[in-house]
Amino acid sequence: MKNKEQTTVERIENIFKIKISKVKELDGDVNYSNEKYVIETIKGKKHIVKIFPERDEWLLAKEESIILHQISDKLSFQVPQNIPLPNGDLFFEYEKCKGKLLNYIEGDFIASVPQSENLLYSLGEKIAELDIALQTIESPVLASRKLFWDIQNAQMSEYKIELIKEAEHQKLVRFYLDRFTQFVLPIQHTLRHTIIHGDLNDYNILVKNDSIQGFLDFGDATWSPMVNEIAIAMTYMMLGKNNPIDDITPLLKGYHRINPLSKQEVELLPDLITTRLCISLCNSAEKKHLGQDTEYVLISEKSGWELLEKWATINPIKIKNTFLNTTGLDTVEQASKQDVLQSRRSLTGKSLRLSYREPIQMTSALFQYMFDEEGNSYLDAYNNISHVGHSHPLVSQAISRQIRQLNTNTRYLYDSLTTYSTKLLKYFPSKLCKVFFVNSGSEANDLAIRMARTFTKRHKIAVLEHGYHGNTTLGIEISSYKFDRKGGNGASANVIKLPLPDSFNGKYQTGLGFADEALQILQKASEKSCAFISEPISGCGGQVPLANGYLQRLYTYFNNEGIVTISDEVQTGFGRLGQWFWGFEMHGVVPDIVILGKPMGNGHPIAAVVTTEVIANSFANGMEFFTSFGGNPVSCEVASTVLDIIKNENLQQNAKNVGNYFMERLSELKQKYACIADIRGKGLFLGIEFMTKDKKPDTDTANWIKNQFKENFVLTGTDGPYDSVIKIKPPLCFSKKNVDEFIRIFDELIKKKS
């Protein structure tokens, strides 16, 4: 039985009266059923043969051939042209199929040659030339085509996101496709439309002697916004580039010279490029899932992920302004930082402080990166509020989806409150079974103290030195970090202050010594306290883990004395510590009340008090507890989504792995530099303490390091009683690569300071 190549050769020889000496089947996209061959006659002349088993593909090929025939004489480069049969027909019969014979365009794929600035500029000109020629053509066939490869149909690829195996990659694609939906889809009907090639990738462009010879494979031609054409070419030409944004500008400049783009079109290019990249990566994921992952299908996958990951670290304003500058259009104007600063100062009180001596004006953020108005990108090692990452698409979508459906006060029934409560309480010991929702950690701390006072009918509160529990009047009253510092009035009569059990800077090496001292203070107090509140790791105390054994000893006493134990997990909760989901777990205790805040909604205002049934029941004393917005439908949907992300993206394990790696790298620097006195913390909640040569807190060095980190585009903070501790508490998607960047800069800074 003859194979298909032999059959094809015989058929071509018969029809075109030629003798074929060589034949080779070409790889093709598995999305299409057509077959492609390159043949060579005995006289050394080459041709391309295409066979179309499917009628729909043949009809598209027929339209393509007609269009290319109409525009070929308007182009300074070659495009595929049918070689007519002796009777003038463009297609020949092939069994039950149709086929065509095409001219062979000599040259090398642009992917395999050095891409000089001149070559890219020339490519831009040729693409523009093609689009101008195609503008003269009308095609109802292509206008009615709905192709998933077409950027304007990006939503057709969304279902494939679930087929991407890596959670980090999934969220990247989800973010950029969501941007298309939000910022491109609503306005793309207003853009200039024309027939476009639709797939000018680096294997569809032929080059010879540093000159563009021709474009191949118009099988994805469609009626689409014209700007999509240059966006697609830019996408593929960026692959593998060290500086993709700057390196691609000659291509854009060449296109714009021949076929000027509007400012709107240029401003859309960043989103169009990432959208096309995501479509390609989704296609690869689907083909892998179906077992169709041929070399042809996956040829751009690795470099595609590298480009998308790199893109996420680049300030969007820088990208947009680079493209606008390239085309000679006005750049995006941001409000002057000084104007914003002056306006803020005129409108707000002096007590509202800003980070850094020279404040930063942020314009956007993505995962572990933040971007300012000057085009700079910052690695965020400090913003623990964005727990699962800035601008996480699933969080954004949860807010948008729910607020379109229902958002109301909490006097009505709705599923999201009970659904989220059930999900949340699964992370707690069975004793902690009641949840009260509020809007912030400050409110939650306030509510917890009210509960403790109601339950015990006592008033005094035992707190830790340097503790911080919120900005309400009651929160400040129980926060040593506030009442003991400038502007504070010291501990009130309602507060029993206990020394912070800091085994590095304190009087004792173990928690038992601190606990014994605390017990003496408590027993000497004029009145038994109603509650004891503490953070498992004292953030404002300088990232100090409470000394081992301290809470266990004290909790035994408190439980025997009927004193309510409160764990403030606003900073340490939701898997930040890596090994433990909650900070109290690292101390081997179970509190009576747990405070949740900051990371709970990834920046959306939701917080909670989780407590026992007994305490919850005692609080129902006739005075209604009501909050207009605490636990509203939108907040619950967001918080539920955050829990899902932590689980599905394995962020608690990431906090453990990256946190351990961070500690190892920091410990190496501690061995090198005497100014680093201590490295401490757990997971991605770490502290670096500085001391002078005479063992005194080194506030100057800590603040110099913090501000120098900022100059090197890394965000950190300082804290502790003497502001001598660098705080590290990044989004949980922080990576080992990010750690390496942090350590490299840190090493250079200390070396410079020394």
N, C-alpha and C positions, 0 to 999 in steps of 0.2 A: 504494500500500500504506500502510495506516495505521501510524503510529508507536505505540510502546507507551504514551505519555502519552495519545493520543487513545483508544486501546482501553480504558485504565484509566478515563478520564473517562466514557466511554459506559457502561461496566459499572457504575460507582458510581451514575451518574444513574438507570440502569435499576432497580437493586436498591433504592435508598433513596428514590427518587422526589424527587430534588432536581436543581437546575440549577446546574452549576458554571461560574463565570466565569473563574477563574484556576487554574493548576496549575503547580507547580514541583517538580522532582525534587531530593531532598536528598542530600548526600554521605553516604557510609557507609563503614564499615570493610571493606576488601577481604577480610577473613577470613570475611565472611558474604556470601551470595548474595542476601539479601533486598533488595527495592527499597522506597524510602520517598519519599512525595510529601506536600506540603502543598497542600491544595485550598481554594478559597474559593467559596462559593455566591453567587448573584446577590443574596442578601439580606445578604451580608457576613459570613456565619458561616464560620469556618475549622475544618478537620478534618485529621487525619493519616491517610494511607493506607499500609498496609504489605502488600507482596506477598511470599509465601514460595515460591520455586520448588522448594526442597528439602524433602522430607518430614520429615527430622530437625529442620530449623529450624522447621517448622510445628508439630511436636509440642512443641517447647520453647516456642514462642510460645503455644500453647494452654495449657500449664501456667502460663506467666507470666500470662496473662489471668485464669485462674481464681484464682490467688493474689492478684493485685492487686484483683480484685473482692471477695475476702474481707476484705482489710485496709483498703480505701479509706475506710470510714466510721470507722476508728479513728485517722485521720491528720488533722492540722491544716493540711495542705498537699495539693496535688493530685499524683496519679500517673496515668499513662495508663490510660484505661478504654475497653473496647470499646463501640461503639454497636451494639446488637443489630439483626439483620435483622428484618423484619416478623414472621417466624415464630419469633423468639427465638434463633436461632442466632447465635453470636459471630463465625463466619467465613463468608465467601462463596466460592463456586467461581470460579476465575479461570483459564480455559483448563484446563491440567492442574495448576494451582497452587491455593493457598488465599490468601485475603487478609482483612484486617480494617480496619474504619474506627474511628478513635480520636478522642477529644476533643482539642481543641487548647488547650494551656495557655499563656496570655499571659505575657509577661515577656521579660527580656533574659538572655542567658547571663551567669553570674557572672564569666566571663572578661573581659567587656567593661565591667564597672562597677567603681568603687572598692570595695575590699574592706575596709571599716571593721572595727574590733574587734567592734562590736555585730553586724554582719552575720555575721562568722565565728562568733561565739558562738552566734548564732541557728541558723546552719547546723549546728553541732555538736549542738544540741538536736534539730533535725529529723532528723538522721541517727540519733541515739539512739532517737528516737520510732519511726522506721521499723524499726530492728532489733528493738525490743521487740515491735512488731506482728508481724514476721516470725517471731519465736520461737514463736508460737502455731500456725504452719503446719507440716505434715509433707508432704514431697514426695519420694517414691522416685525420681521422674524427675530432679529436680535433685541429689539425693543421689548418684546414680550418674554424674553428669556429670563428665567430666575435661577441663577447659578450661585451655589454656596460660596464659590471662590470670590465672587464679586463683593467688594467691601461693603457696598450699600445693603447687602443681604447678610451682614455679619451675625445677626440673631439666629440664622439657621445653624450656626455652629455651637450655640450655647449648650445644647444637650450633651455635646461631646466633652465638656469640661470634666464631667464625672469620670471619664475614661482616662484622664491624666493621672498617673499613679502617684506622683509626688505631691504632697499637700502644699509645699512651697510654690510649686509650679501652678497648681490649680488656682491658688489665690491671686497670683500674678495675672493669669489669663482672665479670671473673673473680674478683676479690677479694671483691666483695660477694655474688655468688652462692655462692661457697665458704663465706662466713660463714653464709648461709642453711642450707647443707648441714650445717655443723658445729654450729650453735647453735640453729637453729629446727626443722629437720626432725625431729630425734630426740624433740622434746617436743610438737610441735604437736597430736598426737592427744590430749593431756591438756587442751587448751584448750576453752573453751565453743564449741560449734558451733551454727550456725543458717543459715537461708537469708539471703544478703546480696545487695544490689544488684550489687556486684562491679565497678562502673565509675563511681563518683561523681566523674568528672572535671569540670573547669570548663566543659565544654560539655554536660553532662547535668544542670546545676542552673540553674533559672530564678529570676530575681529581679525584683521590681517595687517601686519606692519603698522601697528598702533593706530589703525583706522577702522571705523565701524563699517563692516561689509553688509550686514543684513540682520533682519529679525526673523525668527522662526516661529512656528507653531501658533497660529491664530485661533486655536481650538477653544480658547476661553474668551473670545471676543464677545462683548456685550455692550448694551446701552447703559451708560453709567456716568456719574459726575466726572468731568474731564480731569479734575485734579487727582482722581484716583490713579490715573495712569502713571504720573510722575511719582506718586506716593508708593506705588508697587515697586517701581524700578529702584527708588531710593531704599526701600526696605531690603531688597536683595543685595544691592551694592554695599550696604552697611555691614553685611555679615562678615565676621572675621576681622573687622577693623579695630585698631587700638583706640582710636578717637573717632567713633562713628559719626558724631554730629559734625565736627569740623571737616572730616575727610570727605563727607558727601556733598559739601557745598558747591564744588565745581559742577556737579551734575545738575543741581538745582539752578545754578547761575546760567548754564547753557540752555536749559529748557526755557527759563524766564526771558532770555534775550530774544528767542524766536517766537514764543507764545506766552506773552506776559500774563502772570497770575494776578488775581485780585488780592487785596489784603486778607479778606475773609478766607480765601482758598489757602493762602500761605499759613495763616493761623491754625487752620484745620489739619495741616500736614502731620504734626506730631501724633494726633489721635488716629489719623488714617494709617500711618505707618505701623503703630502698635496694633491696630485692629487687623491689618493684613498679616502681621507676624503671628497673631493669636489664631487666626483662621488656619494658617499653615500648620501651626503646632497642634491644634485640635484635630486636623486631618491626620497628622502622623499618629496621634494617640488612638484615633479610631482604627486606622489601618493595623496598628499593633494589636489592638483588641481583636480584630477580625483575622489575624494571622496573615495579613497582606503587607507586612513591613519589608518591602523590597528595598534594595539600595537606592533605587531611583526615588522612592517615596520619602525615604528618611535622609536624603542627601544634605538637607539644610537644617535638620533638627537640632543637632548639637550646637551649631553656631547660632541658631535661632534662640535657643534658651539663653546662651551667653549674652546675646544682644539684649533680650528682654530684661534679664537680671541687671545688666549694666544700665539700661535705660531708666530703671526704677531708682537709681542712685543720682540721676542728673536732674538738676533744678528745671522744672518745666518752663520757667521764664527764660532761662538760658537757651533752651532748645528753640523756643518760639522766636526769641530775639535774634538768634543766630540765623534762622531762616529768613526773617524779615530783613536783617542787614544784608544778607546775600542777594536779596531781590531788590534792594534799594528802597524798601518801604519803611514807613514809620514804625519804630519799635513800640512794644507795649509799655505804656507809661504807668508807673506805680506812684502812689502818694509818697512824697518825700518823708524819709524817716524822721527828720527834724520837725517837719510839720505835724506828723502824727504824734510825736513825743510832746510837742508843745501843746497840741490840742488835748491830749490825754491829761497833762498836768493842769490845764485850765479847767477841765471838767470833773476831775476826780480829786480825792484827798491825798495829802502827802504821805499818808501811811500805806498807800497802795504801792508797793515797791516793785522794781523790775530786776531781772537777773543781769549780772555783769555791769562793769563800769560803763561800757559802751553797749547799750541795749541792742537786741536783734529784732528786726521787724519781719515776722514770719508771714508767708503768703500761702503756703500749702505744706502738706506732709504726706508721707507714704511709708507705712510699715515702720522701719527703724530709722527713717531719714526725715529731715525737716528742711524746708527751703525758704530762703529769705528773698527780699525784694530786689537784691542786687544780683541774683543769679547764682548764689552760693548754695552748696549742699552740705548739710550737717549730719553727722552720725549721732543719733540720739542715744546717749548712754544714761539718760536721766529721767525721762518722762514716764514714770510708772503708771500714770493714769491711763494712757493708751496701752492697756495690758496686752492685747493681742495684736497690736500694731496700729499706727495711725491710718485712718481712712480705710479700714478693712472693708472690702466690698460687701461682705455678708452683713456686717453691722449697718452699713448705709442702706442696704436693701431692706433690712428688717424695719428700720425706722420709716422708710418711704412706703413700704407695703402696708404697715399697720396704721399709719396716720391717715392713709387714704380710706381706711375701712372704719376705724373707731378709735377715738381717744376721749376718755371721759373721766370724771372724778370717781373715787373708789366706793361710792354708795351703791353702784350698780353691779350686777353680776356679769362677769365675762371670763372666758376660759383661761386667758393667758396668765392671770394671777395664780390660779390653783395649779395650772400646768407647770409654771416655773417654780412655784413653791415646792411642789413634789420633787422636781428634778434637783433643786438646790439642796433640800434636806437630806437627800441620799448621800451627800458628801459629809454629813455630820454623824456623830454618835447618836444612838437612838434616843438618848435623854434630851437632846436638843431638837425639839419637834415642833416648835411654834415660831412663826416668822412675822415680823412687823416691818412694813416697807415705809421708807421715808425718801428724801431727796439727796441727802449728803451724809458723809461720815460725821460731820458736826452734829447734825440732827439726831443721828443714830446714837452717838455718845450721850447726848442730852436725854434722849428717851430711855436709854439704859439706866442712867442714874435715877431718873424718875421711877422706873420700875423697881430698882433696888430699894429706894426709900419707901415706896408703897409697900413692898413685900416685908421689909424688916421693921417698918415704922421707926427707923433711926435715920440720922441725917449726915453724920460724918462720912467722909470718903478717904480711903487710903490710896495714895498715888505714889508713883516713882519720881524721883528727881530727874529732871530734863524731859519728862513725858509730855507728849502733845496729843490733845484729844478734841480739837476743834475750835471754831471761832465764835460760837455762841457765848452768851454770858456765863452759862454753866460750864461750857467747854473750857473757857479761859480760867475759870475758878479752879478746875481740877488739873490744869496743865502747868506744870512747873516751868516748862519752856517759855510760857507767857508770863506767869506771875512773878517769876524770879529774875526776869531780864528787864532791860530798859523799858520804862513805862508801866511796869507791873508794880503791884502793891504787896508782894509777898504772899505767903500762904494765908488763906482766910481761916477763921475759927472752925470752919467745917471740914478742913483738910488736914490729914495726917500725912506728912511727906516722909517717904522712906528713901534711903540712899540707893542709887542705881547700882545693881549688882554687876559691876564692870570688872571682870577678873584681870584685865590688862592694866587699868589705871586705878583700880580701887584698893581697899585695905586688905582684901582677902583673895586667895587664889581659887577658892572653890565657892560654890553657891551656898554651902551650908553656913559658912561664916557670915555671909551677908544676911541669910535667913534668920540666924540667931539674933543678929543686931536688930533686924526688922521686928522680930517678935518682942524684943525688949521695949522698943518704941511703942508698939501697939498696946502692950500690956500696961504701959505707964500712962496711956492716954486717958483723959477724963471721961471719955465716953467711947463705947464700942462702936466701931465703924459699921456702916450698912453694907459697904462694898469695898473691894479692892480692884483697881483697874490698872492694867499694864499692857504694853506691847511686847510680843515675844522677842522681837529685836527692836531696841530703842533707836528709831531713826534720828530724831533730833538730838539724842544723846551721843550720836556719832556712829551709827550703824553697829550698836553694841548688842550682841546676843546676850540675853540674861544668863548669868553664870549657871553652869550645870548643877542641878539639884535644888536650885533656889525655889522655883515654883512648886516643885513637889513637896518640899518641907512646908512652905507657907500654905498651900492649898489644903493640906491635911489639917492645919490649925483653923483655917477659915471654914472648912466644912464642919468641923466639930463645934465651932462657935456660931454657926448660922450666919456667916458673913458671905454675901454674894460675890462670886469671882467673875470678873469681866475681862475678856481678852479682846483687845482692840486690834483687829486684823485688817484694818483699812489699807495698810501698806504691805503687809506680809502674806495676805491671803490669796486664794485662787491659784495655787501652784507655783507662786513666785520663788519659793524656797527650794523647789526641785524635788527633794526627797519627800517633802510633806506638802499636802494641799493647804493645810492651815498651820500657822506658826505654833499654836498650842501643842500640836502633835509632836514637835521636836523636843518639847519639855516633858512629855509623858503625862500630861494632865488633861482633864476635861472641865472647862469652865461652866458656869451657870448661864452666862450670857456671852454672846459673840457679836462684835461690831463689824459690819461690812460696809465698804464705801468705794472710794476711787475707782479701782479696776472693774468693779461689778458690771458697769455698762460701757466700759471702754471709753469713758469721757462723757457719756450720756448721764444726766443726773439721776442716779438711783442708788440707794443704800438700804441697809436693813439691820434689824436687831433680831438675832436668833436666840431663843431661850427655851426654858423648860415649860412643861404644861402647868406646873405648880405656880411658877412666877407669873406666867401669862394669866392664869385664873385670878391671882391676887390683884392683878392690875385692873381687872374688870370690877371696879369698886363703885360703879355708878357714874363716874366721870368718863364721858365718851372719849376714846382716842380716835381722832380723825385727821387725815391729811388729804388735801385736795388732789395732790399729784403723786404722792408716794405709792408706787406699785400700780400706776396707770397702765393701760394696755400697751402703749408704745414702749414704756420703760421695761415692762416684763418681757416683751418680745426681744428687745435688745439684750437684756441680761441673759435670757435663755440662749440666744444666739452666741453670746460670749462663752457660755459653758460648752456649747457644741464645738466651737472653734478650738478651745483649749484641748478638748478630747480628740477631735478629728485631726488637728494639726500636731498632736503629741507635744504640746507646748510645755507641760510640766516636766516631761522627760528632757526636753530641750533645755529647760532652765537648769536641770540637774547636770546634764552633760556639758553644756557651755559654761555653766557656773563653776564646775570643777576644773575645767580647762583654764578659765579665767584666774582662778585661785593659784593654779600651778604657775602660770605665766607671771602673775604678780609676785609670787613668792620668789621666783628667780630674780626679779628686780630688787626685791628686798635684800637678797644676799649681796647684791652689787652696791647698793646705796644705803649709807647709814642714816640718811634723813627719813627713810621709810621706817617708822617705828613698829607698825602693826598692820597686818592684812587680816580682815575678819568678815564674817557674814556667811550666808548660805545661798545657794542657787544664784539667782540674779538680783541679790540684795546684798551688796558688798560695800566695804569701807576701807579706805587707805588713810592711816593716821600718820602725820608728820610730826617730828620732834627735832628740836635744836640739839647741838652737840652736848649741851648741859641738861638734856632730858626734859626740856620744857616744851609745851605745845607750840608748834611752829605755824602760827596763823598766817604769817606773811608768805611762806612757801606754798601752803595749801591754796591760798587765794591767787598767788602768781601762777601756779600750775593750772588752776581752774580757768583763769582768763587766757592763758597761753593755749590751753586745749581749744578754747573758743576761737582763737586766732587760727588754729589748725583745723577748724570746722568739726570739732567734737564737743558735744554738750555734756557737761558734768555739773555738779553742785558741791557746795561745802556745808558742813554742819558740825555739830558737837558743841560742847560748852565753850570752846575757844575758837570755833570755826576752823579747826585744824584738820578736819577729816574730809577727804574727797568721797562723795556719795556716788555709788553706781547702782542704778535701778532702771535699766532700759526695758523697752517692750520685750515680751518673752520670745519674739522671733529673732532676737539678737543671735548672731552666728559666730562660729569660731573664726571665720574670716574677719568679722567685725572686731573680735578680741585682738587678733593679730595687728589690725590697724591701730587700735587703741594702744597696745603695748609698744608698737614701733614709735608712735608719737610720744608716749610717756617716757620712754627710754631717752629719746632725743632731748626732751625738755629737762629731765633731771640732770642729764649730762651737761646741758647748757647752764643750768642753775648752779651746778657744782663748780 
